[in-house]
Amino acid sequence: MVAYKIMMKLTIERHLKPKLMELFAKFPVVFLTGPRQSGKTTLAKMAFPYVRYFNLEDPSLRSRITEDPHGFLKQHENGIILDEVQNFPDIFSYIQLYADERNKPGQYLFTGSQNFLLNEKISQTLAGRVGILELLPLSYKEISDSYSVHLPDAIYSGCYPRLYNENIQPTDFFAAYVQTYIERDVRQIKNVSSLHQFQKFLALCAGRVGQVVNLSALGNDCGLSAPTIKQWLSILETSYISYLIYPYSMNINKQMIKMPKMYFYDTGVLCHLLGIRSIDDLKVHFAYGSIFENFVLNEILKSQCNNGERENIYFLRDAKGHEIDCLIPSQDGNFLCEIKSAATFNKDFVKNVIYYKGIDPKAKGVVFYNGDQNFEFKGVQVVRFESMPLLR
């Protein structure tokens, strides 16, 4: 799968590490969340090797804390790492008491693999006391700094650290990953009556990557109601499998569509669900353009998260079909981004950027493509993906 730069197991330096250390020096509590196996435990131990570590997946540990939470927390006044904290959310209330009593930063670092960490429970119990960071799978820059990897390899293999650190074949890794996710995480989040039906739903979602989500159409294909489909989509978001991008509304044009598009947090998972079993399969797959688009959007999200500044990203499409793949709002001028998987530039790549810049003169436009040159065409920057500035 991967050609090593040096023939040994490497520790990949995560770009989020400086921000994690910065927040731990400022807040009494820091939450590090993200997909399962994105590297949260490794990063926490690397950043704070002197801090005691506990894994709340251990039922005996949870039982011990449940019996005497005050006694446990009093034993560790110099800071602790509590891993997989979604297994014991009741501890938040006790943490609030000790965080206030000790009134110092760097007391507790929690990790968790579900988005529930950002929900009402956190807001109610630890508001003002907690810094929250998201660790997504490896960025392309993080991978290529340690391993000799070509872009198609990264798109097909995905970006989970174990694939690279242990040199695991994607077919082996994702078969186990998806099965574990369906049998374990889905049951924890929601009482899904038919896991087989959910697996079919997951595959159908993969087939719609980069497309507008139509709840009724997806429900018809799955044999489920639109409300159930909506609930199951929330499961995918909560467990960091997929995310939705919503349309951006501009006052000048009130005919924007309102339904979101769906993307996956990792293109390796996506390729597996689509039945892609080799890089050669990927290159000729009908959805290659959408998979490439998904990969670039993921890199944008990773760049934001690694700076501790995840912002909303949107897409644009009006009733006449003028579309922009990604819009990042800014007071200095919205950032318009078109994503093309082609290696050869076509002047049509820039036409929608030019169209929307005509509506919003302050907007900045760029086209990311799979070619080997950077240049400007009719006032629009055309940038090869691998020199994409947002990767830095």
Secondary structure, DSSP 8 states (H G I E B T S, - for coil): --EESSSS------TTHHHHHHHHTT-SEEEEE-STTSSHHHHHHHH-TTSEEEETT-HHHHHHHHH-HHHHHHT-TT-EEEESGGG-TTHHHHHHHHHHHH--SSSEEEEESSGGGGSHHHHHHHTTTEEEEE--S--HHHHHHHEE--HHHHHHH---HHHHHTT--HHHHHHHHHHHIIIIIHHHH---S-HHHHHHHHHHHHTTTTSB--HHHHHHHHT--HHHHHHHHHHHHHTTSEEEEEE--BTTB-------EEEES-HHHHHHHTT--SHHHHHH-TTHHHHHHHHHHHHHHHHHHHTT-----EEEE-TT--EEEEEE--TT--EEEEE---SS--GGGGHHHHHHHHH-TT-EEEEEESSS--EEETTEEEEEGGG-GGG-
